[in-house]
Amino acid sequence: MTAASENWTIASAADAARARAVLARLLADAEVPAFDRARFLGALGVRLRRGLAAGGADLTVTAGADGGLRVVLGGPEPWEQALVCPAPVPAPPSGLDGAPLAEALLDADTDADAVLARLAETEELLRFHREELHQTNQGVLALHAELEAAARAQRELLDGERAARAEAENARRLLTFLANASAVLHASLEHEDILRRLPELLVPEYARHVDVWVVGDDQSPPGERAAAAVTAARTGRPQHAAPHPGELPGVDDLPASALSPDRPLLSLPLGSRTVQGVLTLVAPGERFDPDTTVMLLELARRAGIALDNARQYEQHRDVAEALQRAQLTDLPATRGLDLAARYLPATHGLNIGGDWYDAFSQPDGSVLAVIGDVTGHGLRAAVIMGQLRTALRAYAVEGNGPARILTLLHRMLRHQQPELYATCAIVRFTPGEPGVVWAAAGHPPAVVRGPRGEVRVLEDKPGIMLGVPVPYTYEEHTLELPAGSTLALYTDGLVERRSAGIDAGIDRLAQAMGTLGGADLVDLDAAADALLKPMLHDSEHDDDICLLLCRTTPDSL
C-alpha cells in the first residue's frame, strides 16, 4: 500500500472547519486516542486561524503506508506535524465539500469531554500529590523539630558531662593536693617547720598571701591581726571577710577587713581539740571557690593535728631527755684512772632514751665502767634503762664480776620485759693490776689506743643481747692495758649511719683515736671532744649517743 496525499486550499473559516472535521474523522478511524486527537486538532485550529488571518493557506495531508499521518500547512507561518497512529489511516478525500460539519462538532465535544476527564484525573492526582506533599512537609517539620529537640538534649547532656568531668577533675586535683600537703605536714615533727611549710604549699595557687598566727605568740601586735583571725581564734569557727558575703560551706561571713579591703580574707582555725593558731589566706582572685574552701578547711584541720602531734612530741622528747640526763651518773674521781663521758640526744626524731653510761667504785677498790643501749626510744626506754642501771649496781655490790652481772641482767630482762632487749659492755679496772676484765652482751666492740698510739678494735665475739628469749651465760675476757692506754666505750649512735654500715663507723672511730694529738692525751675531756668532731661532721644523727673514755695512768700500777 502506497501513501495517499491530498492538498487542500484553506480560503475561509468554512474551509478550515471542514479541514478540521476531515482530519478528526481520519484520526478517529486510525484509533488515535481522544486526548491526542484533541491536542493535535487544537494545534491545527490555531495554525489555520493564523493562516486565514494572513490571507489563506494550503494544507497538505498525507496518509502513509506505515500508519502515520503527516500534515503540512503552508503560508506565511509554515507548520508541519506528524502522528503515528495505532491503526492504518484511511486515504484523505480529494475535496472538502462533503465534510460533515455537524457531526464533527459533536465529535469535538466528545474529544473535549475526554480532555476534561483527563484534566479532572490530572487535577485529582495533583490534589492527591499536594496532600501527600503537605503531609510529607508536616512530617519533615515534625522530624526536624524532633531532631532539633534531640540535638538540644544531646548538647545539654554533653554540657552536663563536660561540667561533671570538670568537677571530677577539680575534685581529683584538690584531693591530690590535700593528700600531698598532708604528707608534707605530717612528715615533720618540728613545730616551726610545719608553720614554715604552710605558706610554701598554698601560695600562689590557693592564696595570694598567707599569714599563720600561733595563739600565745605575741610577736605581732594585736592591731596588725585581721579581725577575722581574732574571731576565728575566739570562736573556733572559720571566718570569711569580704565586701560581699561569700556563702562558703561551713564558714561565717564578716565585713571586709581593713587589712585587705579589696580582696576577701579566709581565716581558718588550726587545731584538732583546741585552737592552736589561725591560718589566714588572701584570695588569689576575686573570690574563694566553694570546693577549694572545703579542701582548705580539711587542710587546716590536718595542719592542726600535725601541730598538735609536734607539740606532744616536743613535750615527750623534753621529758625523755630530762629523765635520761637525770639518770646519767657523775663520774667518780679514781686514783690511776681518768674518765670522761659525753651524752648527745638525737638531733631529730623521738630517738631519745635507752643509751646510758655509768662508772662507780666497788668495795674492793675496783672501778666498773659500763656502757649500754636499750632497744626502743622515748620514756619507756628511759625507764627501762634506769631499771637496768639500778639492777646492775645492785648485782655489782654483791661482788659479781662483769660476766656474772650480765648473766643476771639477762635473766631479769627475760622475765620482767620479755619483749625488750638491750646491749651492754662492762669493764672492771683494778688498781695495781695492768690488765682489765670485760664482758659484753651484743654491744659494739671497744676501741683501744696504746701508749705509743697504736689502735685496735676488740674483736672478741660478744654474747647475745640481754633479754633474748634463750638461757645464756656470758664469758669474761681479759685485756692488757698498760699505763697511758685509752679505752673507748660507745653506743651505736656514734658509729652507725643510714648511708653506711656500722663497720665503716667503727673504722672511722679507730682512725680518729689514732690521730689524737698531744693536748688530747693530757686532757681526756678534750680527747672526747676531739673524737666527736670527726664522727659527727654531718651535725645530724638519728640516735642518741653515749661515749665513755677510760685512760689508765701510772698511778694505777
DOGU-173072 format. One record per residue (C-alpha): residue in three letters; z, x, y. Coordinates in steps of 0.2 Angstrom, whole numbers, padded with zeros to 4 digits, always signed. Example, Ala and Ser with C-alpha at 12.3 -4.5 7.8 and 13.67 -1.06 7.14 Angstrom:
<recs>
Ala+0039+0062-0022 Ser+0036+0068-0005 
</recs>
This chain:
<recs>
Met+0000+0000+0000 Thr-0005+0007+0017 Ala+0003+0005+0034 Ala-0001-0010+0044 Ser-0002-0009+0063 Glu-0004-0021+0077 Asn-0005-0019+0096 Trp+0001-0032+0107 Thr-0001-0034+0126 Ile+0015-0040+0135 Ala+0010-0048+0151 Ser+0023-0062+0153 Ala+0040-0067+0149 Ala+0032-0078+0136 Asp+0023-0064+0128 Ala+0040-0054+0127 Ala+0049-0069+0119 Arg+0035-0071+0106 Ala+0035-0052+0103 Arg+0054-0053+0100 Ala+0053-0068+0089 Val+0039-0060+0078 Leu+0050-0044+0076 Ala+0065-0054+0072 Arg+0056-0063+0058 Leu+0049-0046+0052 Leu+0067-0039+0051 Ala+0074-0054+0043 Asp+0061-0053+0030 Ala+0064-0035+0027 Glu+0083-0039+0024 Val+0089-0029+0039 Pro+0107-0034+0042 Ala+0110-0046+0056 Phe+0121-0034+0066 Asp+0107-0021+0065 Arg+0094-0034+0070 Ala+0104-0039+0085 Arg+0107-0022+0091 Phe+0088-0017+0089 Leu+0082-0034+0097 Gly+0094-0032+0111 Ala+0087-0015+0115 Leu+0070-0021+0113 Gly+0073-0035+0125 Val+0080-0024+0139 Arg+0064-0012+0137 Leu+0052-0027+0138 Arg+0061-0034+0153 Arg+0059-0017+0162 Gly+0040-0016+0156 Leu+0037-0034+0164 Ala+0045-0028+0180 Ala+0033-0014+0180 Gly+0018-0025+0178 Gly+0017-0026+0159 Ala+0016-0015+0144 Asp+0008-0013+0127 Leu+0018-0015+0111 Thr+0013-0007+0095 Val+0021-0012+0079 Thr+0018-0003+0063 Ala+0024-0008+0046 Gly+0025+0007+0035 Ala+0021+0008+0016 Asp+0039+0016+0013 Gly+0048+0000+0020 Gly+0050+0007+0038 Leu+0046-0002+0054 Arg+0040+0008+0069 Val+0039+0001+0087 Val+0031+0009+0102 Leu+0032+0002+0119 Gly+0020+0010+0132 Gly+0021+0008+0151 Pro+0030+0017+0165 Glu+0045+0019+0153 Pro+0039+0023+0136 Trp+0051+0018+0122 Glu+0050+0021+0103 Gln+0061+0015+0089 Ala+0060+0017+0070 Leu+0070+0007+0057 Val+0072+0010+0039 Cys+0073-0007+0031 Pro+0081-0012+0014 Ala+0065-0022+0009 Pro+0047-0020+0012 Val+0041-0025+0030 Pro+0028-0038+0030 Ala+0012-0034+0040 Pro+0014-0039+0058 Pro+0002-0054+0064 Ser-0013-0049+0074 Gly-0008-0060+0089 Leu+0007-0068+0097 Asp+0001-0086+0099 Gly+0008-0093+0083 Ala+0026-0086+0086 Pro+0039-0099+0083 Leu+0050-0098+0099 Ala+0062-0112+0095 Glu+0066-0105+0078 Ala+0068-0088+0085 Leu+0080-0095+0097 Leu+0091-0102+0083 Asp+0089-0086+0074 Ala+0095-0076+0089 Asp+0111-0087+0089 Thr+0114-0083+0071 Asp+0112-0065+0075 Ala+0124-0067+0090 Asp+0136-0076+0079 Ala+0136-0061+0066 Val+0138-0049+0081 Leu+0153-0059+0087 Ala+0160-0060+0070 Arg+0158-0041+0069 Leu+0166-0039+0086 Ala+0181-0050+0080 Glu+0183-0040+0065 Thr+0182-0024+0075 Glu+0195-0032+0088 Glu+0207-0037+0074 Leu+0205-0019+0066 Leu+0208-0012+0083 Arg+0223-0023+0086 Phe+0230-0018+0069 His+0227+0001+0073 Arg+0235-0002+0090 Glu+0250-0009+0082 Glu+0251+0005+0069 Leu+0249+0017+0083 His+0263+0008+0093 Gln+0274+0009+0078 Thr+0270+0027+0075 Asn+0274+0031+0093 Gln+0291+0022+0091 Gly+0294+0032+0075 Val+0289+0048+0084 Leu+0300+0044+0098 Ala+0315+0040+0086 Leu+0311+0055+0076 His+0311+0065+0092 Ala+0327+0058+0098 Glu+0335+0062+0081 Leu+0328+0079+0081 Glu+0335+0082+0099 Ala+0352+0075+0093 Ala+0351+0086+0078 Ala+0346+0101+0089 Arg+0360+0097+0101 Ala+0373+0095+0087 Gln+0367+0112+0079 Arg+0369+0120+0096 Glu+0386+0113+0098 Leu+0390+0120+0080 Leu+0383+0137+0084 Asp+0393+0137+0101 Gly+0408+0132+0091 Glu+0405+0145+0078 Arg+0402+0159+0091 Ala+0418+0153+0100 Ala+0428+0153+0084 Arg+0421+0170+0079 Ala+0425+0177+0096 Glu+0443+0170+0095 Ala+0445+0178+0077 Glu+0438+0195+0083 Asn+0450+0194+0098 Ala+0465+0189+0086 Arg+0460+0204+0075 Arg+0459+0216+0089 Leu+0476+0210+0096 Leu+0484+0211+0078 Thr+0477+0228+0075 Phe+0483+0235+0092 Leu+0500+0227+0088 Ala+0501+0235+0071 Asn+0496+0252+0078 Ala+0508+0251+0093 Ser+0522+0246+0082 Ala+0519+0260+0070 Val+0519+0272+0085 Leu+0535+0265+0092 His+0545+0265+0076 Ala+0539+0282+0071 Ser+0551+0289+0084 Leu+0570+0288+0084 Glu+0571+0296+0101 His+0576+0283+0115 Glu+0567+0292+0129 Asp+0551+0295+0118 Ile+0550+0276+0115 Leu+0551+0272+0133 Arg+0538+0285+0137 Arg+0525+0278+0124 Leu+0526+0260+0130 Pro+0515+0264+0146 Glu+0503+0275+0137 Leu+0500+0261+0124 Leu+0497+0247+0137 Val+0488+0255+0152 Pro+0474+0251+0157 Glu+0468+0239+0144 Tyr+0483+0227+0144 Ala+0491+0231+0161 Arg+0486+0239+0177 His+0504+0247+0179 Val+0519+0246+0168 Asp+0537+0248+0173 Val+0551+0250+0160 Trp+0569+0246+0166 Val+0583+0250+0155 Val+0598+0239+0158 Gly+0613+0250+0164 Asp+0601+0263+0171 Asp+0604+0264+0190 Gln+0590+0277+0193 Ser+0580+0264+0203 Pro+0589+0254+0217 Pro+0590+0235+0214 Gly+0579+0232+0229 Glu+0564+0241+0220 Arg+0565+0230+0205 Ala+0555+0214+0204 Ala+0564+0198+0204 Ala+0556+0193+0188 Ala+0563+0208+0179 Val+0580+0204+0185 Thr+0578+0186+0180 Ala+0572+0192+0163 Ala+0587+0203+0160 Arg+0599+0190+0165 Thr+0592+0175+0155 Gly+0583+0185+0141 Arg+0568+0174+0144 Pro+0550+0181+0148 Gln+0545+0178+0167 His+0528+0176+0175 Ala+0527+0179+0194 Ala+0511+0174+0202 Pro+0504+0163+0217 His+0499+0150+0204 Pro+0508+0145+0188 Gly+0502+0155+0173 Glu+0507+0141+0160 Leu+0508+0155+0147 Pro+0516+0151+0130 Gly+0535+0155+0129 Val+0535+0161+0147 Asp+0544+0154+0163 Asp+0534+0154+0179 Leu+0541+0161+0196 Pro+0534+0163+0213 Ala+0523+0178+0217 Ser+0533+0194+0218 Ala+0534+0204+0234 Leu+0531+0220+0225 Ser+0514+0213+0218 Pro+0509+0198+0229 Asp+0490+0199+0224 Arg+0492+0202+0205 Pro+0503+0192+0193 Leu+0518+0201+0185 Leu+0524+0198+0167 Ser+0542+0203+0164 Leu+0547+0204+0145 Pro+0565+0207+0139 Leu+0567+0221+0127 Gly+0580+0219+0113 Ser+0582+0210+0097 Arg+0600+0204+0098 Thr+0604+0209+0116 Val+0593+0213+0131 Gln+0592+0232+0132 Gly+0579+0233+0145 Val+0564+0224+0153 Leu+0546+0228+0152 Thr+0536+0223+0167 Leu+0517+0223+0167 Val+0505+0221+0182 Ala+0490+0211+0176 Pro+0474+0221+0173 Gly+0464+0207+0181 Glu+0466+0190+0190 Arg+0477+0183+0176 Phe+0486+0186+0159 Asp+0476+0179+0144 Pro+0487+0167+0134 Asp+0483+0175+0117 Thr+0486+0193+0124 Thr+0503+0186+0131 Val+0508+0181+0114 Met+0504+0198+0107 Leu+0514+0206+0122 Leu+0529+0195+0118 Glu+0529+0201+0100 Leu+0526+0219+0105 Ala+0541+0218+0117 Arg+0552+0211+0103 Arg+0547+0225+0091 Ala+0550+0238+0105 Gly+0567+0231+0107 Ile+0570+0233+0089 Ala+0564+0251+0090 Leu+0575+0255+0105 Asp+0590+0247+0095 Asn+0586+0257+0080 Ala+0585+0273+0091 Arg+0602+0269+0099 Gln+0610+0266+0082 Tyr+0603+0282+0075 Glu+0609+0292+0090 Gln+0626+0285+0088 His+0626+0288+0069 Arg+0619+0305+0072 Asp+0633+0309+0085 Val+0646+0303+0074 Ala+0640+0313+0059 Glu+0638+0329+0069 Ala+0655+0327+0076 Leu+0663+0324+0059 Gln+0653+0338+0052 Arg+0658+0350+0065 Ala+0676+0344+0064 Gln+0677+0349+0046 Leu+0669+0367+0048 Thr+0683+0380+0047 Asp+0689+0393+0059 Leu+0685+0410+0051 Pro+0701+0420+0046 Ala+0704+0437+0053 Thr+0705+0448+0037 Arg+0708+0467+0035 Gly+0692+0476+0029 Leu+0681+0461+0030 Asp+0671+0454+0046 Leu+0665+0436+0046 Ala+0653+0427+0057 Ala+0646+0409+0055 Arg+0633+0398+0063 Tyr+0630+0379+0061 Leu+0615+0371+0068 Pro+0611+0352+0067 Ala+0593+0347+0063 Thr+0583+0345+0079 His+0575+0329+0074 Gly+0578+0315+0061 Leu+0595+0310+0054 Asn+0597+0325+0043 Ile+0614+0329+0049 Gly+0629+0331+0037 Gly+0631+0339+0020 Asp+0629+0358+0024 Trp+0646+0367+0026 Tyr+0653+0384+0026 Asp+0671+0390+0023 Ala+0681+0406+0022 Phe+0700+0407+0018 Ser+0713+0419+0011 Gln+0721+0417-0006 Pro+0739+0420-0010 Asp+0734+0437-0019 Gly+0726+0443-0003 Ser+0708+0440-0008 Val+0696+0430+0003 Leu+0684+0417-0003 Ala+0668+0414+0006 Val+0660+0398+0002 Ile+0643+0390+0007 Gly+0637+0373+0001 Asp+0625+0358+0003 Val+0627+0340-0002 Thr+0611+0330-0005 Gly+0608+0316+0007 His+0612+0316+0025 Gly+0622+0306+0038 Leu+0640+0300+0037 Arg+0641+0298+0018 Ala+0635+0316+0015 Ala+0648+0322+0028 Val+0662+0313+0020 Ile+0657+0319+0003 Met+0656+0337+0010 Gly+0674+0335+0016 Gln+0680+0330-0001 Leu+0672+0344-0009 Arg+0679+0356+0003 Thr+0696+0350+0001 Ala+0695+0350-0018 Leu+0688+0367-0018 Arg+0703+0374-0008 Ala+0715+0365-0020 Tyr+0707+0372-0035 Ala+0707+0389-0027 Val+0725+0388-0023 Glu+0729+0386-0041 Gly+0722+0404-0044 Asn+0705+0399-0051 Gly+0690+0411-0049 Pro+0673+0406-0042 Ala+0665+0401-0058 Arg+0681+0390-0063 Ile+0681+0382-0046 Leu+0663+0377-0048 Thr+0666+0370-0065 Leu+0680+0359-0059 Leu+0670+0353-0044 His+0655+0349-0056 Arg+0667+0338-0067 Met+0674+0330-0052 Leu+0657+0325-0044 Arg+0650+0319-0060 His+0664+0306-0062 Gln+0668+0301-0044 Gln+0650+0302-0037 Pro+0638+0301-0051 Glu+0623+0298-0040 Leu+0626+0313-0028 Tyr+0623+0331-0031 Ala+0627+0347-0022 Thr+0624+0366-0022 Cys+0637+0379-0018 Ala+0640+0398-0019 Ile+0657+0406-0019 Val+0660+0425-0016 Arg+0678+0432-0018 Phe+0682+0448-0009 Thr+0697+0458-0015 Pro+0705+0471-0004 Gly+0704+0488-0011 Glu+0690+0484-0023 Pro+0672+0490-0020 Gly+0664+0475-0028 Val+0664+0456-0026 Val+0664+0442-0039 Trp+0652+0427-0036 Ala+0646+0412-0044 Ala+0633+0399-0039 Ala+0628+0381-0043 Gly+0610+0378-0039 His+0611+0387-0022 Pro+0598+0398-0014 Pro+0601+0417-0018 Ala+0612+0428-0006 Val+0603+0442+0003 Val+0612+0459+0004 Arg+0609+0473+0016 Gly+0617+0490+0010 Pro+0625+0503+0022 Arg+0608+0513+0023 Gly+0598+0497+0027 Glu+0591+0493+0010 Val+0589+0475+0007 Arg+0589+0465-0009 Val+0590+0447-0015 Leu+0602+0442-0028 Glu+0590+0437-0042 Asp+0603+0432-0054 Lys+0600+0414-0060 Pro+0612+0402-0053 Gly+0620+0387-0063 Ile+0614+0369-0061 Met+0618+0359-0046 Leu+0635+0351-0045 Gly+0635+0333-0051 Val+0620+0334-0063 Pro+0625+0322-0077 Val+0627+0335-0091 Pro+0643+0346-0095 Tyr+0641+0363-0089 Thr+0652+0379-0087 Tyr+0647+0391-0074 Glu+0647+0410-0075 Glu+0654+0424-0064 His+0644+0439-0058 Thr+0650+0455-0050 Leu+0641+0464-0036 Glu+0644+0482-0029 Leu+0646+0480-0011 Pro+0650+0497-0003 Ala+0658+0498+0015 Gly+0646+0494+0028 Ser+0636+0481+0017 Thr+0632+0464+0024 Leu+0631+0449+0013 Ala+0621+0433+0020 Leu+0625+0416+0013 Tyr+0615+0402+0020 Thr+0609+0384+0016 Asp+0591+0379+0013 Gly+0588+0373+0030 Leu+0587+0391+0036 Val+0573+0396+0025 Glu+0563+0380+0020 Arg+0549+0373+0030 Arg+0537+0359+0026 Ser+0522+0371+0029 Ala+0529+0384+0017 Gly+0539+0386+0002 Ile+0557+0392+0001 Asp+0552+0409-0007 Ala+0542+0413+0009 Gly+0558+0409+0019 Ile+0569+0420+0009 Asp+0557+0434+0011 Arg+0557+0432+0030 Leu+0576+0432+0030 Ala+0576+0448+0020 Gln+0564+0456+0032 Ala+0575+0450+0047 Met+0590+0458+0039 Gly+0581+0474+0036 Thr+0576+0475+0055 Leu+0594+0473+0061 Gly+0597+0486+0075 Gly+0612+0497+0078 Ala+0621+0485+0090 Asp+0619+0471+0077 Leu+0628+0482+0064 Val+0643+0484+0076 Asp+0644+0466+0081 Leu+0642+0453+0067 Asp+0641+0438+0079 Ala+0626+0447+0087 Ala+0619+0450+0070 Ala+0620+0432+0066 Asp+0610+0428+0082 Ala+0598+0441+0078 Leu+0594+0434+0061 Leu+0592+0416+0068 Lys+0580+0420+0081 Pro+0565+0425+0070 Met+0570+0412+0057 Leu+0569+0398+0070 His+0555+0404+0081 Asp+0547+0386+0080 Ser+0563+0379+0088 Glu+0562+0364+0076 His+0569+0362+0059 Asp+0571+0346+0048 Asp+0588+0350+0040 Asp+0604+0356+0047 Ile+0608+0375+0044 Cys+0623+0385+0039 Leu+0624+0404+0040 Leu+0639+0414+0034 Leu+0638+0433+0036 Cys+0651+0444+0027 Arg+0652+0463+0031 Thr+0664+0475+0022 Thr+0672+0488+0032 Pro+0680+0505+0027 Asp+0697+0496+0028 Ser+0693+0486+0013 Leu+0693+0501+0001 
</recs>
